[in-house]
């Protein structure tokens, strides 16, 4: 799903934000449908920090059904991905190089070549309304370089894919 729980970013054009309850309802209805078809192993791969709060309600859904294996996995915050990210650059932040893959770039858009200073207290942004978040963050990046060499970005991606494959096999 290309959207999730992102109320603080609602002032950025194109952001679609759902309430956590809505995202939980969508995911549990999808899981319930698949469960009804006989599926019993589920891996929900999360790509956004705001969505973490739906992990526990999904686990609760799974506990109420017999024979279920369910894992909620934030690929970007996994040990393997973080280990590779540390090798690439110590600053792996929101809307920085860490989320910049060759296939996510818009043609003709030139990224700044300089590093953006890090947001010193990203947790404080949660207390702000969307317009204040946009004013504080500007372009959405929490800091660091906007891009790294494609080879390094692909190392991040490959680590994430390998970890997801291993989780699928382990379920």
C-alpha positions as CSV (number, residue, x, y, z in Angstrom):
1,X,0.0,0.0,0.0
2,X,1.5,3.3,-1.0
3,X,0.1,5.1,2.1
4,X,-0.1,4.7,5.8
5,X,-0.1,6.6,9.1
6,X,1.5,9.9,8.3
7,X,-0.5,12.7,9.8
8,X,2.6,14.9,10.5
9,X,3.4,14.9,6.8
10,X,-0.1,15.8,5.6
11,X,1.0,19.3,4.6
12,X,3.4,17.8,2.0
13,X,1.5,17.6,-1.4
14,X,0.7,14.1,-2.3
15,X,0.7,12.7,1.2
16,X,-2.2,10.4,1.9
17,X,-2.5,9.7,5.6
18,X,-4.7,7.1,7.3
19,X,-5.6,6.8,11.0
20,X,-3.9,3.9,12.6
21,X,-7.4,2.4,13.2
22,X,-8.1,2.6,9.4
23,X,-4.8,1.0,8.4
24,X,-5.4,-1.7,11.0
25,X,-8.9,-2.4,9.6
26,X,-7.6,-2.6,6.0
27,X,-4.8,-5.0,6.9
28,X,-6.9,-7.2,9.2
29,X,-9.7,-7.4,6.6
30,X,-7.1,-8.4,4.0
31,X,-5.6,-11.0,6.4
32,X,-9.0,-12.3,7.3
33,X,-9.8,-12.8,3.6
34,X,-6.6,-14.7,3.1
35,X,-7.1,-16.7,6.3
36,X,-10.6,-17.7,5.0
37,X,-8.9,-19.0,1.8
38,X,-6.6,-21.2,3.9
39,X,-3.5,-19.1,4.2
40,X,-1.8,-19.4,7.6
41,X,1.6,-17.8,7.3
42,X,1.7,-14.0,7.0
43,X,4.6,-11.5,6.7
44,X,3.5,-7.9,6.7
45,X,6.5,-5.9,5.4
46,X,6.4,-2.3,6.7
47,X,8.2,0.6,5.1
48,X,7.1,3.6,7.2
49,X,7.8,4.4,10.8
50,X,4.2,5.8,11.4
51,X,2.8,2.3,10.6
52,X,4.6,0.6,13.5
53,X,1.6,1.1,15.8
54,X,-0.4,-1.4,13.8
55,X,1.9,-4.3,14.6
56,X,0.4,-5.1,18.0
57,X,-3.3,-5.0,16.7
58,X,-2.2,-7.4,13.9
59,X,-0.5,-9.7,16.4
60,X,-3.7,-9.6,18.5
61,X,-5.7,-10.6,15.4
62,X,-3.4,-13.5,14.8
63,X,-3.6,-14.7,18.4
64,X,-7.3,-15.2,18.0
65,X,-7.0,-17.6,15.1
66,X,-5.7,-21.2,15.1
67,X,-2.5,-22.1,13.4
68,X,-1.4,-18.6,12.3
69,X,2.2,-17.5,11.8
70,X,2.3,-13.7,11.5
71,X,5.2,-11.3,11.6
72,X,5.2,-7.6,11.3
73,X,8.6,-6.5,9.9
74,X,9.9,-3.0,9.4
75,X,12.4,-3.7,6.7
76,X,14.2,-0.3,7.1
77,X,14.8,-0.9,10.8
78,X,16.0,-4.5,10.6
79,X,19.5,-5.5,11.9
80,X,20.8,-6.5,8.5
81,X,19.7,-3.3,6.8
82,X,21.0,-1.1,9.6
83,X,24.3,-2.9,9.5
84,X,24.7,-2.1,5.8
85,X,23.5,1.4,6.3
86,X,26.2,2.0,8.9
87,X,28.8,1.0,6.4
88,X,27.4,3.4,3.8
89,X,26.8,6.5,5.9
90,X,26.2,7.1,9.7
91,X,23.2,9.3,9.0
92,X,20.3,7.1,7.7
93,X,17.2,9.3,8.1
94,X,13.8,10.0,6.8
95,X,13.7,11.2,3.1
96,X,17.5,11.0,2.9
97,X,19.8,8.8,0.9
98,X,18.4,5.9,2.9
99,X,15.1,6.1,1.0
100,X,16.5,7.1,-2.4
101,X,16.7,4.1,-4.7
102,X,17.2,4.4,-8.5
103,X,13.5,3.3,-9.1
104,X,12.0,5.9,-6.7
105,X,13.6,8.9,-8.3
106,X,11.7,11.3,-10.5
107,X,13.2,12.0,-14.0
108,X,14.6,15.5,-14.3
109,X,14.8,16.2,-10.6
110,X,18.2,17.3,-9.5
111,X,19.0,16.5,-5.8
112,X,21.2,18.8,-3.7
113,X,24.8,17.5,-3.6
114,X,25.4,18.8,-0.1
115,X,24.3,17.1,3.1
116,X,21.4,18.5,5.1
117,X,22.1,19.1,8.8
118,X,20.4,16.5,10.9
119,X,17.1,17.3,12.6
120,X,18.2,17.2,16.2
121,X,15.0,16.1,17.8
122,X,12.8,14.2,15.3
123,X,10.5,12.9,18.1
124,X,9.5,16.5,18.9
125,X,8.0,16.7,15.4
126,X,5.3,14.4,16.5
127,X,3.9,17.1,18.7
128,X,3.5,19.6,15.8
129,X,0.6,20.1,13.4
130,X,1.4,19.2,9.7
131,X,2.0,22.8,8.7
132,X,4.6,23.2,11.5
133,X,6.3,19.9,10.6
134,X,6.6,21.1,7.0
135,X,8.0,24.5,8.2
136,X,10.5,22.7,10.5
137,X,11.6,20.1,8.1
138,X,11.4,22.0,4.8
139,X,11.9,19.4,2.1
140,X,11.0,16.4,4.3
141,X,14.5,15.1,4.9
142,X,15.6,14.6,8.4
143,X,19.3,15.1,7.4
144,X,22.3,13.6,5.8
145,X,23.1,13.3,2.1
146,X,20.2,13.2,-0.3
147,X,21.7,10.4,-2.3
148,X,24.6,7.9,-2.3
149,X,26.1,5.9,-5.1
150,X,23.6,3.6,-6.7
151,X,25.8,0.6,-5.7
152,X,25.4,1.6,-2.1
153,X,21.7,2.1,-2.3
154,X,21.4,-1.3,-3.9
155,X,23.4,-2.9,-1.1
156,X,20.7,-1.5,1.3
157,X,17.9,-2.9,-0.9
158,X,19.6,-6.3,-1.3
159,X,20.1,-6.6,2.5
160,X,16.4,-5.9,3.0
161,X,15.3,-8.3,0.4
162,X,17.5,-11.1,1.7
163,X,16.2,-10.5,5.2
164,X,12.6,-10.6,4.0
165,X,13.2,-13.9,2.1
166,X,14.7,-15.4,5.3
167,X,11.7,-14.3,7.3
168,X,9.3,-15.9,4.7
169,X,11.2,-19.1,4.9
170,X,11.2,-19.1,8.7
171,X,7.4,-18.5,9.1
